[in-house]
Amino acid sequence: MLKNLLGMNLNNLLAIAFTSVFTSVIFGQEHIDLKDSVLIQDLDEVIVTATRTVRQLSSVPLPVTLISKEQLRNTGVIRLNEILNEQTGIITVADESGFDGVQIQGIAADYILILINGVPLVGRSAGNFDLSRLTVGNIEQIEIVKGPSSSLYGSEALGGVINIITEHPKDDKIHGDASYRFASFNTHDINVGVDQRIKKFGYSFFANSLYSDGYDLFPEVVGQTVPEFNNHTFNGQVFYDFSKNMKLFASGRYYRQDQDINLLIDEELFEGSSDIKESNMQLRLDHHVGNELALQYELYYTNYMATEFLQSPVTDALFSESDFDQYLLRPEIRATYTIKPKHDLTVGVGFNQERLDRTFFDEEVRFDSEYAFVQYDFYPLKKVNLILGARYDNHSAYRSQFSPKASTHWKISDVVSVKGSVGYGFKAPDFRQLYFDFTNSAVGYTVLGYNVAVDKVLELEAQGQLLDILFDLEELGEPLEAESSIGYNLGASYTKGKVRLNLNLFRNDFQNLIDTRAIARQINGQNVFSYANFDEIYTTGLELDIHYKVSDRLTLSGGYQLLYAKDKQKRVALERGEVFARDPRTLQTVVLDNSDYFGLVNRSRHTANTKIFYNIPEWDVHMNLRVNYRSRYGLFDSNGNDILDTFDTTFVNGYALVNLALNKTFSDTYTLQLGANNLFDYRDADNIPGLAGIQLFTRIGVNF
């Protein structure tokens, strides 16, 4: 269920500090007026994630989604995964630990980078980043950039970037808010926030506490589906203006979750706990040198720790125990130079020092990498914007990566514009794929990281534990390649009066995907597995968003994604007639072709959303109804032919979830919210254990 600061090499720090210049005043450090509207996004809204510079949303030449603070509050969501599920082309998918990760354009959660105020979060113990760790109580806006963004952000941005922008002080008055939300399953969510700007000094503080009894979809089995848990988030920010051209920003965040676990294993009850701790510290200095040059110096540190154990309450025998301790230290320098109006050059350099100490690793492992990026944002023609960018990553554990990207936006008229982009993205082999050393004591198989596989296999052979080695170990002499993709996006938008349409066509071609392969056989009959590059897959389709403001009171919006996600090698095998399946109706073996191939697991061909927003201004009432649909998808290959086909029996039926919220404001100070998530109580306990059923809630808030 779960989830030291070492000294940085001084020479690396000095090299970064003295050989770099870098980027613009971004990520909300300058006060940006964001015109929130849950009805229809204002075209003057700005976004910073796509280009690392402040850009008007409507002019960004990339597929971007912006979620405003007002939308977060009016819909009644409390965690990041809840609001992401309501966006076009985005779904959340649980991993083997039950964590919800985000899938964008059919690209898995492992390849989506999660940022907070522009800096990355860590802690992917099983692949997914647990989105439920992040409360939305102090979020100003969420920015989602679809498609490869490695040219700016490096590894893990292969499929997209989600950047969470927190609130900042507004003026010299003390602004505060407090809220309490009670929901089904005895769930309590409490928020308290305060901020103020006093001349050159500003501060903000936010605290959140969440408690729940959890829920149980299988009452006949000992232990709950989601056990009781409580977590707490604390975030403090400080702003100080040394002068008009020199500004300081400092931020600290701490998160903790505690959870008790009860599991029945082979008719024996085991008890234990799962504890998570996370901390983030960020320091940034913005420096304007004249009107043309803006510099930014940033130092960032984050640490994620998770511990879990299970033992018998009768004999105190320990069934399992695991630890996960990861930290990242990153200094970065950026600069943006305005060559002339609408011609901006952004360059930056940085250094990543990453450490992980984990159960099933022989010792603490480390990654060090240096990187540099450049971006030229200019207008070759009056109505044509072109952005060219590239990044170079030099890594201690895999081959260096060069990540180029180009995008353009052409404003054909006042109502019609087109945009397109092509970019290279990559994901570095992670700690697990390189250094894992795990043996399943119950079944007997072994999984070894690529970098330790040769030594461990030779050790097992010397101990007489192997029947044979399945291939030449010299093949492991070359480094494991980073996974990579080339992504294409082509879109058009139409905005006139009360109507806004956005259409985007996308294609992502992946190479060198990493998966397990057997490298040796043990005397117990089980295999020794390691990792290798071999898969080639693609995702392609279209996304459509429609907003229609019927009146000042009523706004309608909807979104749809069509997705095809398949393995190229499997398609070739099908074309050759090399794939078979047994027809359950005739019990005969049949040859399959590409029409029988559904695609990759956990991908739905169709997803859609519909939203209705209704205001009654004279009563200070806002109502919204949101419907999210996901068509059927397969969980795994059930007939042993290594593809998901029409004869497989592991498909999950399509379903729709309906969410409702009603908001009433009293005297511009007090708010009352009533709502229901999963209004019609849809459940599929066997296939979707993260779906608890209907959740009713009420929230009381006060602003001062």
Disulfide bonds with the S-S distance in Angstrom:
none
